[in-house]
Amino acid sequence: MNELEANIVLSLVNQPGLVQTNEVQPNWFRDGRLAKLVRFLNDTHGDFKGFAPLRASFNQAYPNVIREQDWATLAKSQSYNYQFKGYLKDLKQTYLRTQLGHAATNYSLNPNGENYQQLKLRMDALDEPDTKPEVSIKDIGDKLKYDLEHPVKAGIKTFGMLDDRTYNGLRGGNLLTIGARPSVGKSAFAINLAWRALRSNDDMTIDFFSLEMSGEDVYKRLTAINTGINKRSFVNPKLQLDDHQKAMVRESIQYFNKKGLAIHDNFMTIEEIAGKIKERAATARQGRYLAIVDYLQLVESSRFRDNRQQQVALVSRQLKLLTQTLNVPIIMLSQLNRGVESRMDKTPTMSDLRETGAIEQDSNMIAFLYREDDSNADKQEEILIFDMQKNREGTLGKNQLRFQKKIQTMRETF
């Protein structure tokens, strides 16, 4: 066993609290046996008591992965808690340097744009500071003093109702959760929101993470909104569109090509999503980056694979931390419990958010999208309610949206 890797793992085993307070990724380890053990430690979230019980639990879950002589070697390793941080830093730096070497080789063999971005991402990761600089009380005071004499810049404009309730747009540090039952229109709302952000703000960079629909489907809905053409016409556009409509679509394609919009339908884990958000936010204009995740309950994680509630809580917390560390807004869509459908009053509440109360804790803002009258569900045009029930950044209240399903457009009613 690699001595450095064994020392780190033994420290984790002897001090379960280290699992909870430190980021230790399995892929940092070259030894596959230790990598699997670290993944197991992360999955338990430090909920184990000592070397012998952990060994028994791991051997039961993963028989024949770590032999008895390997356990004996691990037990004889040196575990110094005061050196743990240094060991962990050395391990991570070794991994990052290895990844940088692979990225440099790939770029030298095939110098395309994607390989360049991967190389840049690996270089940035290696240069990233281990600790974030602290902000002093004087710095905070100086910022407030500046704001006394200078108007605060507008945030990201979308729907007028949302601009009003957030005091002029979405800003960094905001995690907005939008909850709805299936087939109400939360994906359509998110696509409309992305389209409005592109239309209302210059130099926008937007990442739309679609875990339910294909990227092609999202793009076609965006095109329907942008052109006013029935989305069903894109099933077979050569036969279903006339020459004028085809010209409108080509113009729309050119418009989106010039925008900083990316649609991702192949990222399924929070680790992949977080990596892409960090990469794109780093190159975006300040105050002009937005990420949309559709939707929370479909996002997976390498941790808590067997505990859905803990997994959802982890994803919610990671997205919240990204808004704070990167100073960007993120919109997170969420499913609601079925209980709301059985009530006389169909108005959703915080308790209807599925799986965990962590969503309520992490979100700066929580809004719900629902129908007051389900009898209109099959109509081509219906009225939806946008209900802001939590808002640390502004006001609460309800607004009506007119949803035109043929062209997927949502507009406020005044």
Secondary structure by P-SEA (a helix, b strand, c coil): ccaaaaaaaaaaaacaaaaacbbbbccccccaaaaaaaaaaaaacccccccaaaaaaaaaaccccccaaaaaaaaaccccccaaaaaaaaaaaaaaaaaaaaaaaaaaacccaaaaaaaaaaaaaaacccccccccaaaaaaaaaaaacccccccccccaaaaaaacccccccbbbbbbbcccccaaaaaaaaaaaaaacccbbbbbbbbccccaaaaaaaaaaaaccccccccccccccccaaaaaaaaaaaaaaaaccbbbbcccccaaaaaaaaaaaaaacccccbbbbbccccccccccccccaaaaaaaaaaaaaaaaacccbbbbbbbccccccccccccccccccccccccccccccbbbbbbbcccccccccbbbbbbccccccccccbbbbbbbbcccbbbbbcc
